[in-house]
Amino acid sequence: MDFLCYRFSELTVDSGDKALLSPLELAQSARRGHHYLLSRVTLKKELARRLGCTAQDIHFVRNEHGKPGLPGSAIHFNMSHSEDILCLAFHRAPIGVDIQQHRPSSASSALAKRIMCRQQLAAWEQRSCPTKEFFDCWCVAEALVKHAGTTIWQATKYPFLYHPNGIEALFETSSAIQLFSPSAGFSGAVVYTELPSAHQ
């Protein structure tokens, strides 16, 4: 398993990079902006490098929840972005990643109820709702559902507790849950299926 973080402000595309995108991706890029274009081009180039093919050969298939994948490929991947930071994650088995910039939000309590189990919500509120813990938990919840191939609305199916030294899953899983900081003022989490060391 590995993941890479980039700053959008340091990424560039050349005149031929748009040819790497499908008509649907080009339409999405026109609607969603330059960060979408940079994300897709960077992802396809990284996948091509890892798979030993050209970026033009990378064609995504979406599952029922809209998560892109490469059926039949030896590589699983996931991506997330927040403000100026893009994160790409790769593994030989299912993987999910999420990053979030810390920011004040009057909606944090409402969102916490959607992403935290009862035990975690009570513990967070007892600790006076620390901002970093909220965003760490948000990233964990997002990474868990991305790993499962579902949506954030399914987050409470994957309960966990937040500890200073890491995340304790309260459901049966063979996956690792890892917190990281992509930059100062950001939270990040990656969830990946653990494999024998020879296959990592």
N, CA and C atoms as a LAMMPS dump frame, in Angstrom:
ITEM: TIMESTEP
0
ITEM: NUMBER OF ATOMS
600
ITEM: BOX BOUNDS ff ff ff
-5.0000000000000000e+02 5.0000000000000000e+02
-5.0000000000000000e+02 5.0000000000000000e+02
-5.0000000000000000e+02 5.0000000000000000e+02
ITEM: ATOMS id mol type element x y z
1 1 1 N 0.844 -1.19 0
2 1 2 C 0 0 0
3 1 3 C 0.885 1.247 0
4 2 1 N 0.522 2.213 -0.789
5 2 2 C 1.195 3.505 -0.699
6 2 3 C 0.252 4.605 -1.163
7 3 1 N 0.539 5.815 -0.725
8 3 2 C -0.267 6.951 -1.162
9 3 3 C 0.644 8.146 -1.392
10 4 1 N 0.204 9.024 -2.27
11 4 2 C 0.974 10.196 -2.675
12 4 3 C 0.116 11.443 -2.497
13 5 1 N 0.728 12.521 -2.033
14 5 2 C 0.023 13.792 -1.9
15 5 3 C 0.682 14.841 -2.799
16 6 1 N -0.142 15.62 -3.453
17 6 2 C 0.323 16.664 -4.37
18 6 3 C -0.377 17.977 -4.013
19 7 1 N 0.223 19.069 -4.435
20 7 2 C -0.454 20.365 -4.385
21 7 3 C -0.919 20.704 -5.801
22 8 1 N -2.203 21.006 -5.922
23 8 2 C -2.727 21.372 -7.239
24 8 3 C -1.945 22.529 -7.843
25 9 1 N -1.504 23.459 -6.982
26 9 2 C -0.79 24.638 -7.477
27 9 3 C 0.552 24.278 -8.104
28 10 1 N 1.032 23.044 -7.853
29 10 2 C 2.321 22.627 -8.412
30 10 3 C 2.153 21.625 -9.554
31 11 1 N 0.909 21.221 -9.852
32 11 2 C 0.653 20.288 -10.948
33 11 3 C 0.387 21.055 -12.233
34 12 1 N 0.794 20.487 -13.349
35 12 2 C 0.542 21.101 -14.65
36 12 3 C 0.039 20.04 -15.62
37 13 1 N -0.627 20.491 -16.657
38 13 2 C -1.018 19.609 -17.754
39 13 3 C -0.491 20.216 -19.043
40 14 1 N -0.063 19.355 -19.972
41 14 2 C 0.406 19.886 -21.254
42 14 3 C -0.701 19.752 -22.294
43 15 1 N -0.415 20.184 -23.504
44 15 2 C -1.448 20.26 -24.542
45 15 3 C -2.033 18.888 -24.894
46 16 1 N -1.265 17.819 -24.688
47 16 2 C -1.766 16.5 -25.04
48 16 3 C -2.491 15.782 -23.925
49 17 1 N -2.474 16.344 -22.718
50 17 2 C -3.046 15.629 -21.575
51 17 3 C -4.56 15.463 -21.649
52 18 1 N -5.243 16.405 -22.284
53 18 2 C -6.695 16.271 -22.383
54 18 3 C -7.092 15.045 -23.2
55 19 1 N -6.197 14.595 -24.079
56 19 2 C -6.472 13.408 -24.886
57 19 3 C -6.512 12.135 -24.041
58 20 1 N -6.026 12.217 -22.796
59 20 2 C -6.053 11.063 -21.908
60 20 3 C -7.441 10.826 -21.331
61 21 1 N -8.305 11.827 -21.422
62 21 2 C -9.624 11.739 -20.802
63 21 3 C -10.686 11.291 -21.795
64 22 1 N -11.662 10.558 -21.293
65 22 2 C -12.795 10.134 -22.107
66 22 3 C -13.715 11.331 -22.344
67 23 1 N -14.639 11.234 -23.309
68 23 2 C -15.591 12.331 -23.509
69 23 3 C -16.369 12.676 -22.238
70 24 1 N -16.75 11.644 -21.464
71 24 2 C -17.461 11.908 -20.208
72 24 3 C -16.57 12.654 -19.22
73 25 1 N -15.298 12.259 -19.131
74 25 2 C -14.378 12.933 -18.221
75 25 3 C -14.124 14.375 -18.659
76 26 1 N -14.048 14.599 -19.962
77 26 2 C -13.869 15.966 -20.451
78 26 3 C -15.077 16.832 -20.107
79 27 1 N -16.263 16.238 -20.227
80 27 2 C -17.479 16.974 -19.869
81 27 3 C -17.497 17.279 -18.375
82 28 1 N -17.097 16.306 -17.574
83 28 2 C -17.02 16.524 -16.131
84 28 3 C -15.993 17.606 -15.8
85 29 1 N -14.875 17.592 -16.523
86 29 2 C -13.836 18.591 -16.298
87 29 3 C -14.35 19.996 -16.602
88 30 1 N -15.105 20.127 -17.683
89 30 2 C -15.661 21.436 -18.043
90 30 3 C -16.641 21.911 -16.969
91 31 1 N -17.352 20.966 -16.367
92 31 2 C -18.348 21.332 -15.353
93 31 3 C -17.725 21.543 -13.982
94 32 1 N -16.726 20.699 -13.627
95 32 2 C -16.208 20.694 -12.262
96 32 3 C -14.904 21.475 -12.087
97 33 1 N -14.274 21.857 -13.198
98 33 2 C -13.138 22.752 -13.089
99 33 3 C -11.773 22.106 -13.258
100 34 1 N -10.741 22.95 -13.137
101 34 2 C -9.373 22.553 -13.456
102 34 3 C -8.829 21.487 -12.494
103 35 1 N -9.261 21.506 -11.239
104 35 2 C -8.785 20.504 -10.291
105 35 3 C -9.206 19.094 -10.718
106 36 1 N -10.389 18.978 -11.277
107 36 2 C -10.837 17.663 -11.758
108 36 3 C -9.925 17.175 -12.881
109 37 1 N -9.605 18.061 -13.803
110 37 2 C -8.71 17.706 -14.913
111 37 3 C -7.345 17.27 -14.376
112 38 1 N -6.783 18.054 -13.47
113 38 2 C -5.482 17.718 -12.898
114 38 3 C -5.528 16.376 -12.164
115 39 1 N -6.608 16.136 -11.421
116 39 2 C -6.747 14.88 -10.676
117 39 3 C -6.759 13.687 -11.602
118 40 1 N -7.582 13.737 -12.642
119 40 2 C -7.718 12.597 -13.546
120 40 3 C -6.44 12.341 -14.341
121 41 1 N -5.834 13.396 -14.82
122 41 2 C -4.602 13.225 -15.597
123 41 3 C -3.498 12.641 -14.715
124 42 1 N -3.343 13.163 -13.502
125 42 2 C -2.315 12.662 -12.586
126 42 3 C -2.577 11.217 -12.207
127 43 1 N -3.835 10.888 -11.922
128 43 2 C -4.19 9.509 -11.578
129 43 3 C -3.881 8.556 -12.727
130 44 1 N -4.27 8.911 -13.934
131 44 2 C -4.039 8.014 -15.079
132 44 3 C -2.545 7.826 -15.341
133 45 1 N -1.76 8.871 -15.179
134 45 2 C -0.32 8.738 -15.387
135 45 3 C 0.309 7.836 -14.324
136 46 1 N -0.147 7.975 -13.077
137 46 2 C 0.388 7.123 -12.006
138 46 3 C -0.003 5.659 -12.235
139 47 1 N -1.239 5.419 -12.62
140 47 2 C -1.682 4.046 -12.876
141 47 3 C -0.915 3.443 -14.05
142 48 1 N -0.715 4.216 -15.096
143 48 2 C 0.02 3.724 -16.262
144 48 3 C 1.45 3.352 -15.878
145 49 1 N 2.07 4.178 -15.056
146 49 2 C 3.44 3.891 -14.617
147 49 3 C 3.489 2.59 -13.821
148 50 1 N 2.499 2.362 -12.986
149 50 2 C 2.477 1.174 -12.141
150 50 3 C 2.09 -0.086 -12.913
151 51 1 N 1.268 0.092 -13.935
152 51 2 C 0.799 -1.057 -14.703
153 51 3 C 1.651 -1.348 -15.933
154 52 1 N 2.589 -0.45 -16.261
155 52 2 C 3.44 -0.655 -17.421
156 52 3 C 2.718 -0.496 -18.737
157 53 1 N 1.776 0.449 -18.781
158 53 2 C 1.033 0.717 -20.026
159 53 3 C 1.052 2.227 -20.262
160 54 1 N 0.324 2.694 -21.248
161 54 2 C 0.223 4.129 -21.483
162 54 3 C -1.022 4.668 -20.785
163 55 1 N -0.985 5.948 -20.486
164 55 2 C -2.139 6.554 -19.811
165 55 3 C -3.389 6.495 -20.674
166 56 1 N -3.218 6.468 -21.998
167 56 2 C -4.368 6.348 -22.905
168 56 3 C -5.072 5.001 -22.757
169 57 1 N -4.354 4.005 -22.215
170 57 2 C -4.933 2.677 -22.045
171 57 3 C -5.785 2.549 -20.784
172 58 1 N -5.79 3.567 -19.936
173 58 2 C -6.526 3.504 -18.67
174 58 3 C -7.969 3.949 -18.904
175 59 1 N -8.904 3.022 -18.698
176 59 2 C -10.331 3.318 -18.869
177 59 3 C -11.078 2.848 -17.624
178 60 1 N -11.668 3.772 -16.921
179 60 2 C -12.334 3.448 -15.669
180 60 3 C -13.742 2.903 -15.89
181 61 1 N -14.151 2.038 -14.985
182 61 2 C -15.531 1.553 -14.915
183 61 3 C -16.057 1.908 -13.535
184 62 1 N -17.241 2.489 -13.458
185 62 2 C -17.795 2.913 -12.171
186 62 3 C -18.726 1.84 -11.609
187 63 1 N -18.696 1.694 -10.276
188 63 2 C -19.638 0.772 -9.651
189 63 3 C -20.97 1.477 -9.433
190 64 1 N -21.897 0.798 -8.759
191 64 2 C -23.247 1.356 -8.599
192 64 3 C -23.272 2.641 -7.788
193 65 1 N -22.217 2.889 -7.002
194 65 2 C -22.146 4.103 -6.195
195 65 3 C -21.269 5.168 -6.844
196 66 1 N -20.799 4.898 -8.069
197 66 2 C -20.011 5.881 -8.799
198 66 3 C -18.522 5.815 -8.562
199 67 1 N -18.047 4.808 -7.785
200 67 2 C -16.613 4.702 -7.519
201 67 3 C -15.918 4.11 -8.739
202 68 1 N -14.898 4.799 -9.306
203 68 2 C -14.199 4.264 -10.48
204 68 3 C -13.239 3.136 -10.116
205 69 1 N -13.053 2.2 -11.029
206 69 2 C -12.119 1.108 -10.823
207 69 3 C -11.607 0.582 -12.146
208 70 1 N -10.71 -0.387 -12.063
209 70 2 C -10.141 -1.033 -13.247
210 70 3 C -10.38 -2.54 -13.126
211 71 1 N -11.539 -3.035 -13.55
212 71 2 C -11.835 -4.465 -13.423
213 71 3 C -10.757 -5.32 -14.076
214 72 1 N -10.341 -6.361 -13.362
215 72 2 C -9.32 -7.256 -13.894
216 72 3 C -7.906 -6.793 -13.657
217 73 1 N -7.733 -5.585 -13.128
218 73 2 C -6.39 -5.055 -12.88
219 73 3 C -5.858 -5.554 -11.547
220 74 1 N -4.536 -5.613 -11.439
221 74 2 C -3.901 -6.009 -10.173
222 74 3 C -3.842 -4.85 -9.184
223 75 1 N -4.216 -3.658 -9.625
224 75 2 C -4.1 -2.481 -8.766
225 75 3 C -5.474 -1.921 -8.427
226 76 1 N -5.687 -1.679 -7.13
227 76 2 C -6.849 -0.932 -6.661
228 76 3 C -6.367 0.476 -6.317
229 77 1 N -7.236 1.452 -6.447
230 77 2 C -6.826 2.831 -6.186
231 77 3 C -7.989 3.612 -5.614
232 78 1 N -7.669 4.748 -5.03
233 78 2 C -8.681 5.678 -4.552
234 78 3 C -8.049 7.058 -4.509
235 79 1 N -8.877 8.089 -4.476
236 79 2 C -8.356 9.444 -4.469
237 79 3 C -9.239 10.349 -3.62
238 80 1 N -8.648 11.441 -3.157
239 80 2 C -9.38 12.446 -2.396
240 80 3 C -8.686 13.78 -2.589
241 81 1 N -9.433 14.852 -2.485
242 81 2 C -8.802 16.174 -2.54
243 81 3 C -9.541 17.137 -1.624
244 82 1 N -8.802 18.092 -1.118
245 82 2 C -9.358 19.131 -0.256
246 82 3 C -8.527 20.387 -0.447
247 83 1 N -9.185 21.472 -0.802
248 83 2 C -8.498 22.728 -1.087
249 83 3 C -7.369 22.506 -2.101
250 84 1 N -6.113 22.769 -1.737
251 84 2 C -5.016 22.693 -2.708
252 84 3 C -4.331 21.324 -2.732
253 85 1 N -4.842 20.354 -1.974
254 85 2 C -4.142 19.076 -1.852
255 85 3 C -4.929 17.935 -2.49
256 86 1 N -4.213 17.137 -3.259
257 86 2 C -4.742 15.926 -3.884
258 86 3 C -4 14.734 -3.303
259 87 1 N -4.739 13.673 -2.97
260 87 2 C -4.119 12.452 -2.464
261 87 3 C -4.571 11.272 -3.317
262 88 1 N -3.613 10.472 -3.788
263 88 2 C -3.875 9.252 -4.542
264 88 3 C -3.334 8.072 -3.743
265 89 1 N -4.121 6.998 -3.64
266 89 2 C -3.704 5.821 -2.878
267 89 3 C -3.809 4.578 -3.759
268 90 1 N -2.856 3.653 -3.586
269 90 2 C -2.772 2.455 -4.43
270 90 3 C -2.497 1.228 -3.568
271 91 1 N -3.049 0.097 -3.995
272 91 2 C -2.856 -1.141 -3.233
273 91 3 C -3.159 -2.328 -4.145
274 92 1 N -2.79 -3.517 -3.675
275 92 2 C -3.087 -4.752 -4.409
276 92 3 C -4.422 -5.348 -3.99
277 93 1 N -5.168 -4.619 -3.185
278 93 2 C -6.48 -5.045 -2.7
279 93 3 C -7.282 -3.77 -2.443
280 94 1 N -8.579 -3.887 -2.095
281 94 2 C -9.387 -2.682 -1.901
282 94 3 C -8.761 -1.663 -0.95
283 95 1 N -8.934 -0.387 -1.3
284 95 2 C -8.355 0.716 -0.536
285 95 3 C -9.276 1.927 -0.608
286 96 1 N -9.289 2.702 0.459
287 96 2 C -10.038 3.948 0.484
288 96 3 C -9.217 5.018 1.178
289 97 1 N -9.29 6.246 0.699
290 97 2 C -8.521 7.336 1.308
291 97 3 C -9.379 8.592 1.342
292 98 1 N -9.139 9.42 2.361
293 98 2 C -9.848 10.697 2.424
294 98 3 C -8.973 11.713 3.136
295 99 1 N -9.029 12.954 2.679
296 99 2 C -8.348 14.061 3.344
297 99 3 C -9.332 15.205 3.512
298 100 1 N -9.171 15.98 4.581
299 100 2 C -10.036 17.121 4.85
300 100 3 C -9.219 18.23 5.486
301 101 1 N -9.443 19.452 5.024
302 101 2 C -8.829 20.604 5.689
303 101 3 C -9.645 20.953 6.924
304 102 1 N -8.956 21.259 8.043
305 102 2 C -9.651 21.688 9.252
306 102 3 C -10.249 23.079 9.014
307 103 1 N -11.506 23.222 9.329
308 103 2 C -12.156 24.518 9.17
309 103 3 C -13.354 24.586 10.116
310 104 1 N -13.686 25.762 10.596
311 104 2 C -14.848 25.879 11.489
312 104 3 C -16.129 25.593 10.713
313 105 1 N -17.066 24.918 11.364
314 105 2 C -18.33 24.609 10.695
315 105 3 C -19.435 24.482 11.723
316 106 1 N -20.494 25.219 11.515
317 106 2 C -21.636 25.13 12.426
318 106 3 C -22.392 23.82 12.225
319 107 1 N -22.072 23.108 11.121
320 107 2 C -22.77 21.855 10.819
321 107 3 C -22.022 20.635 11.345
322 108 1 N -20.889 20.834 12.057
323 108 2 C -20.076 19.693 12.45
324 108 3 C -20.817 18.727 13.358
325 109 1 N -21.652 19.225 14.267
326 109 2 C -22.385 18.342 15.172
327 109 3 C -23.383 17.477 14.406
328 110 1 N -24.053 18.064 13.422
329 110 2 C -25.002 17.292 12.617
330 110 3 C -24.287 16.225 11.81
331 111 1 N -23.139 16.571 11.233
332 111 2 C -22.391 15.594 10.454
333 111 3 C -21.804 14.522 11.368
334 112 1 N -21.355 14.913 12.555
335 112 2 C -20.801 13.936 13.497
336 112 3 C -21.809 12.828 13.785
337 113 1 N -23.081 13.172 13.877
338 113 2 C -24.11 12.168 14.154
339 113 3 C -24.276 11.192 12.998
340 114 1 N -23.879 11.601 11.803
341 114 2 C -23.977 10.717 10.625
342 114 3 C -22.764 9.819 10.462
343 115 1 N -21.618 10.252 10.999
344 115 2 C -20.393 9.49 10.732
345 115 3 C -19.836 8.785 11.964
346 116 1 N -20.307 9.16 13.161
347 116 2 C -19.806 8.548 14.395
348 116 3 C -20.836 7.608 14.993
349 117 1 N -20.366 6.487 15.544
350 117 2 C -21.262 5.61 16.29
351 117 3 C -21.596 6.282 17.626
352 118 1 N -22.555 5.732 18.36
353 118 2 C -22.999 6.365 19.601
354 118 3 C -21.851 6.534 20.605
355 119 1 N -21.014 5.48 20.727
356 119 2 C -19.916 5.554 21.697
357 119 3 C -18.923 6.658 21.326
358 120 1 N -18.581 6.743 20.041
359 120 2 C -17.614 7.755 19.608
360 120 3 C -18.2 9.157 19.731
361 121 1 N -19.462 9.313 19.371
362 121 2 C -20.102 10.621 19.471
363 121 3 C -20.109 11.105 20.917
364 122 1 N -20.446 10.204 21.845
365 122 2 C -20.479 10.576 23.258
366 122 3 C -19.081 10.949 23.754
367 123 1 N -18.067 10.186 23.343
368 123 2 C -16.697 10.477 23.765
369 123 3 C -16.227 11.816 23.201
370 124 1 N -16.544 12.09 21.947
371 124 2 C -16.162 13.356 21.303
372 124 3 C -16.82 14.534 22.021
373 125 1 N -18.107 14.398 22.336
374 125 2 C -18.812 15.476 23.027
375 125 3 C -18.269 15.665 24.44
376 126 1 N -17.903 14.569 25.11
377 126 2 C -17.3 14.67 26.448
378 126 3 C -15.98 15.418 26.408
379 127 1 N -15.263 15.294 25.292
380 127 2 C -13.976 15.986 25.143
381 127 3 C -14.158 17.393 24.574
382 128 1 N -15.368 17.906 24.631
383 128 2 C -15.706 19.271 24.173
384 128 3 C -15.528 19.44 22.674
385 129 1 N -15.787 18.378 21.922
386 129 2 C -15.854 18.416 20.451
387 129 3 C -14.588 18.984 19.799
388 130 1 N -13.408 18.402 20.061
389 130 2 C -12.187 18.936 19.445
390 130 3 C -12.215 18.865 17.927
391 131 1 N -11.752 19.935 17.296
392 131 2 C -11.811 20.05 15.838
393 131 3 C -11.012 18.953 15.14
394 132 1 N -9.787 18.713 15.59
395 132 2 C -8.953 17.712 14.916
396 132 3 C -9.595 16.33 14.984
397 133 1 N -10.136 15.979 16.13
398 133 2 C -10.782 14.669 16.26
399 133 3 C -11.963 14.549 15.303
400 134 1 N -12.757 15.606 15.181
401 134 2 C -13.888 15.568 14.253
402 134 3 C -13.415 15.296 12.829
403 135 1 N -12.385 16.032 12.379
404 135 2 C -11.933 15.851 11.001
405 135 3 C -11.204 14.526 10.805
406 136 1 N -10.464 14.065 11.826
407 136 2 C -9.884 12.724 11.735
408 136 3 C -10.98 11.679 11.564
409 137 1 N -12.035 11.79 12.374
410 137 2 C -13.133 10.825 12.291
411 137 3 C -13.869 10.923 10.958
412 138 1 N -14.036 12.128 10.456
413 138 2 C -14.679 12.304 9.152
414 138 3 C -13.864 11.58 8.079
415 139 1 N -12.545 11.758 8.121
416 139 2 C -11.683 11.08 7.14
417 139 3 C -11.764 9.56 7.279
418 140 1 N -11.765 9.058 8.515
419 140 2 C -11.862 7.615 8.725
420 140 3 C -13.179 7.089 8.163
421 141 1 N -14.281 7.767 8.467
422 141 2 C -15.589 7.329 7.979
423 141 3 C -15.619 7.314 6.45
424 142 1 N -15.102 8.357 5.83
425 142 2 C -15.073 8.422 4.36
426 142 3 C -14.187 7.319 3.792
427 143 1 N -13.011 7.122 4.397
428 143 2 C -12.094 6.094 3.885
429 143 3 C -12.699 4.701 4.034
430 144 1 N -13.413 4.459 5.125
431 144 2 C -14.052 3.155 5.335
432 144 3 C -15.1 2.867 4.266
433 145 1 N -15.951 3.836 3.967
434 145 2 C -16.992 3.574 2.977
435 145 3 C -16.408 3.513 1.569
436 146 1 N -15.364 4.279 1.305
437 146 2 C -14.705 4.18 0.006
438 146 3 C -14.051 2.808 -0.158
439 147 1 N -13.428 2.318 0.903
440 147 2 C -12.831 0.98 0.877
441 147 3 C -13.897 -0.071 0.589
442 148 1 N -15.08 0.115 1.185
443 148 2 C -16.181 -0.838 0.993
444 148 3 C -16.896 -0.648 -0.34
445 149 1 N -16.635 0.491 -1.01
446 149 2 C -17.294 0.763 -2.287
447 149 3 C -18.691 1.302 -2.149
448 150 1 N -19.018 1.864 -0.956
449 150 2 C -20.357 2.401 -0.736
450 150 3 C -20.284 3.921 -0.591
451 151 1 N -21.21 4.511 0.161
452 151 2 C -21.273 5.969 0.292
453 151 3 C -21.245 6.362 1.763
454 152 1 N -21.049 7.656 2.009
455 152 2 C -20.954 8.158 3.37
456 152 3 C -22.234 7.909 4.154
457 153 1 N -23.34 7.733 3.478
458 153 2 C -24.617 7.47 4.169
459 153 3 C -24.611 6.092 4.833
460 154 1 N -23.62 5.251 4.48
461 154 2 C -23.486 3.933 5.099
462 154 3 C -22.447 3.935 6.22
463 155 1 N -21.958 5.099 6.609
464 155 2 C -20.818 5.192 7.528
465 155 3 C -21.065 4.505 8.863
466 156 1 N -22.275 4.596 9.397
467 156 2 C -22.513 4.031 10.73
468 156 3 C -22.508 2.502 10.719
469 157 1 N -22.425 1.887 9.539
470 157 2 C -22.269 0.429 9.478
471 157 3 C -20.851 0.004 9.852
472 158 1 N -19.943 0.987 9.947
473 158 2 C -18.539 0.703 10.239
474 158 3 C -18.114 1.495 11.478
475 159 1 N -18.62 1.119 12.659
476 159 2 C -18.343 1.898 13.879
477 159 3 C -16.886 1.77 14.322
478 160 1 N -16.402 2.842 14.921
479 160 2 C -15.018 2.865 15.41
480 160 3 C -14.901 3.849 16.555
481 161 1 N -13.823 3.711 17.322
482 161 2 C -13.489 4.651 18.384
483 161 3 C -12.16 5.319 18.068
484 162 1 N -12.077 6.591 18.371
485 162 2 C -10.869 7.39 18.148
486 162 3 C -10.024 7.378 19.41
487 163 1 N -8.738 7.045 19.266
488 163 2 C -7.791 7.09 20.377
489 163 3 C -6.58 7.918 19.939
490 164 1 N -5.858 8.505 20.898
491 164 2 C -4.659 9.28 20.534
492 164 3 C -3.651 8.476 19.717
493 165 1 N -3.623 7.156 19.937
494 165 2 C -2.637 6.333 19.213
495 165 3 C -3.228 5.633 17.996
496 166 1 N -4.458 5.964 17.613
497 166 2 C -5.023 5.353 16.414
498 166 3 C -6.513 5.078 16.531
499 167 1 N -7.009 4.296 15.597
500 167 2 C -8.438 4.011 15.482
501 167 3 C -8.715 2.562 15.885
502 168 1 N -9.743 2.359 16.705
503 168 2 C -10.168 1.02 17.115
504 168 3 C -11.473 0.678 16.389
505 169 1 N -11.424 -0.282 15.476
506 169 2 C -12.633 -0.712 14.775
507 169 3 C -13.526 -1.492 15.729
508 170 1 N -14.826 -1.219 15.695
509 170 2 C -15.794 -1.928 16.525
510 170 3 C -16.607 -2.917 15.695
511 171 1 N -16.096 -3.268 14.531
512 171 2 C -16.735 -4.257 13.667
513 171 3 C -15.655 -5.21 13.181
514 172 1 N -16.061 -6.382 12.775
515 172 2 C -15.089 -7.371 12.33
516 172 3 C -14.504 -6.952 10.992
517 173 1 N -13.185 -6.889 10.922
518 173 2 C -12.546 -6.442 9.685
519 173 3 C -11.135 -7.004 9.572
520 174 1 N -10.702 -7.2 8.344
521 174 2 C -9.319 -7.603 8.087
522 174 3 C -8.537 -6.442 7.487
523 175 1 N -9.05 -5.243 7.66
524 175 2 C -8.44 -4.053 7.067
525 175 3 C -7.691 -3.232 8.099
526 176 1 N -6.66 -2.532 7.638
527 176 2 C -5.905 -1.602 8.467
528 176 3 C -6.491 -0.208 8.3
529 177 1 N -6.524 0.545 9.392
530 177 2 C -7.022 1.922 9.385
531 177 3 C -5.888 2.808 9.873
532 178 1 N -5.445 3.717 9.033
533 178 2 C -4.256 4.518 9.348
534 178 3 C -4.565 6.005 9.194
535 179 1 N -4.29 6.776 10.23
536 179 2 C -4.404 8.234 10.162
537 179 3 C -3.093 8.825 9.658
538 180 1 N -3.174 9.939 8.947
539 180 2 C -1.976 10.665 8.531
540 180 3 C -2.333 12.131 8.35
541 181 1 N -1.323 12.973 8.268
542 181 2 C -1.547 14.404 8.039
543 181 3 C -0.899 14.794 6.721
544 182 1 N -1.699 15.074 5.681
545 182 2 C -1.11 15.452 4.39
546 182 3 C -0.424 16.813 4.411
547 183 1 N -0.786 17.649 5.374
548 183 2 C -0.174 18.971 5.509
549 183 3 C -0.67 19.569 6.816
550 184 1 N -0.021 20.626 7.279
551 184 2 C -0.466 21.291 8.504
552 184 3 C -1.908 21.767 8.33
553 185 1 N -2.741 21.483 9.332
554 185 2 C -4.134 21.905 9.268
555 185 3 C -5.027 20.98 8.473
556 186 1 N -4.557 19.78 8.152
557 186 2 C -5.34 18.797 7.415
558 186 3 C -5.35 17.479 8.172
559 187 1 N -6.414 16.728 8.002
560 187 2 C -6.49 15.34 8.465
561 187 3 C -6.524 14.424 7.261
562 188 1 N -6.094 13.184 7.464
563 188 2 C -6.157 12.182 6.412
564 188 3 C -6.304 10.801 7.013
565 189 1 N -6.927 9.91 6.274
566 189 2 C -7.052 8.515 6.707
567 189 3 C -7.039 7.618 5.485
568 190 1 N -6.41 6.451 5.637
569 190 2 C -6.407 5.451 4.576
570 190 3 C -6.82 4.12 5.19
571 191 1 N -7.674 3.389 4.484
572 191 2 C -8.144 2.07 4.907
573 191 3 C -7.82 1.096 3.789
574 192 1 N -7.162 -0.01 4.135
575 192 2 C -6.791 -0.965 3.097
576 192 3 C -6.842 -2.387 3.631
577 193 1 N -7.197 -3.314 2.756
578 193 2 C -7.228 -4.725 3.091
579 193 3 C -5.806 -5.216 3.311
580 194 1 N -5.551 -5.808 4.441
581 194 2 C -4.207 -6.29 4.739
582 194 3 C -3.932 -7.579 3.972
583 195 1 N -2.738 -7.684 3.429
584 195 2 C -2.308 -8.841 2.662
585 195 3 C -1.054 -9.439 3.304
586 196 1 N -0.751 -10.7 3.005
587 196 2 C 0.543 -11.243 3.44
588 196 3 C 1.669 -10.341 2.939
589 197 1 N 2.739 -10.212 3.712
590 197 2 C 3.787 -9.237 3.414
591 197 3 C 4.353 -9.392 2.011
592 198 1 N 4.371 -10.584 1.468
593 198 2 C 4.92 -10.803 0.13
594 198 3 C 4.076 -10.18 -0.965
595 199 1 N 2.803 -9.872 -0.639
596 199 2 C 1.899 -9.317 -1.654
597 199 3 C 1.63 -7.84 -1.451
598 200 1 N 2.225 -7.219 -0.457
599 200 2 C 1.969 -5.802 -0.202
600 200 3 C 2.459 -4.935 -1.36
